[in-house]
Amino acid sequence: MLLSELLGSTVQNKDGRHIGYVVDVRFQRQPAGRGHEGALTLIALIVSPHSRMSFYGYERGRVDQPVAIAKPIGWLHRRSRVIPWECVQRVETDAVILGVDPPDIPLDVRRAIPGQR
């Protein structure tokens, strides 16, 4: 599977309801071995309920972000969330189908995870 096959795909819950679009992914690097970098493993999808547009890296911090760009991107991606790859049942052409209800993990670290303090 190629990353380009996931980006922009519609994400549907197990009941077929649209919950957003894949706008980014998260990988975990495996341990290096014998002079080679460790392999990357896909661990999560970043899903935006409102836009297929990229974050352009603006979700990763606040260092020297032009407000004129960061604010509209933040608004377009409000309530974006992280969906663990384990929740994915299958990937179809232009659609990612979840097999279970995903946990509510907000992308914005300032937003509390429901049910936790």
C-alpha positions, 0 to 999 in steps of 0.5 A, a space after each residue: 500500500 502507498 501513502 498516496 492511496 490513503 491520503 484524501 480517502 473517506 473514513 467510514 465507521 463500522 456502520 458506514 457513516 462518514 466520519 472524515 478524511 485521511 489528511 495525514 498518518 503517523 509512523 513508528 520507527 522500528 529498531 535499527 539493525 546492522 547499519 540500516 535504519 529501522 523500518 517504519 510501521 503505520 500506527 495511526 491515521 489523522 482524520 479531519 471531519 471537515 477537509 481533505 486539505 493537508 495541515 502543511 505541518 501546522 499541527 506540529 507546533 507553534 514555532 513561527 507560524 504565520 497567523 494568517 495561514 495557521 488560523 484558517 488551517 486550524 479552523 478547517 481541521 477543527 475536531 481532527 483526531 487520531 485513529 489507531 491503525 488497529 481500528 481499520 478493518 479494510 482499505 478500499 478504493 478511496 475509502 477506509 472502513 473501520 471495524 470498531 468504534 475508534 477511541 476519541 483521541 484529539 489531535 489538538 493536545 490542548 483538548 482533553 480526551 473524553 472521560 479523562 481528566 
